[in-house]
Amino acid sequence: MIHMVKLETTVVKCPQCASALEVHILHLTTFLGAPTTICRYCGAHAPSDRWEWAEMPGADKIWVVGV
């Protein structure tokens, strides 16, 4: 018997050339990282949903540590 499983994914794309910048499986992310991403194909800067630890609000830090 074959069971099919569908994983929900989100692909973050470059606003200039539409190449994939990040892939989130099941919409999971720690939100840690640079606030902008540089596309490796065209060099465009794209905003991300990430924060540097120093700028992250206290409640979000607790969530990251708790996960």
N, C-alpha and C positions, 0 to 999 in steps of 0.2 A: 504494500500500500504506500502511495506517495502522498505526503502532506505538503501543501504549499504554504509558505510563510511569507507574509508581506511585511517588510520593514519600512517604516516611514522615514524618509530622508528629506533634508532640506539642502539645496545647493545654493551657495552664495556666489553670484556671478559678478564679473567685472562690469561696471557700467559703460565702459568704452568699447571693449571687444567681445564681451559676453562669455569669456572663458571662465571655467570654474575656479574659484578662489578657495573655497572651503566646502566640505560636505559634513553635515551634522546628521548622524544616524540616531533615530528616535528623538530628534530635536535636543540631544544632550550636549551641553557645553559648560565649561567652568566659568566662562566670561572673563578669564584671565588672559591678558596679552595686549598687544599694541592696539590703540584705538583706530588705526588705519592699516590697511593691507596694501602692499604694492603688487600689482599684477606682474607675473613673471614673463608674460608674453608681450604686452604693450607698454608696461611701466607706469600705467595710470594708478593713482592713489584712490582707494575705495574705502569708505568708512566701514568699520566692523562694529559688532555689538560687544566688544571686549573692553576691559578696563585694565589699567596698570594697578597693581596692588595698592600703591600709595594713594591713588585717587578713588579707589573703590569705597562705597559707603559701608558703614559698620555692619548693617544688617546683611549685606551681600557677603561680606567677609565671613560672618558666622555661618551662612549657608554653604560657602565653599569648604570651610573647615569641617562642617558637619557631614558633608557628602564624602 
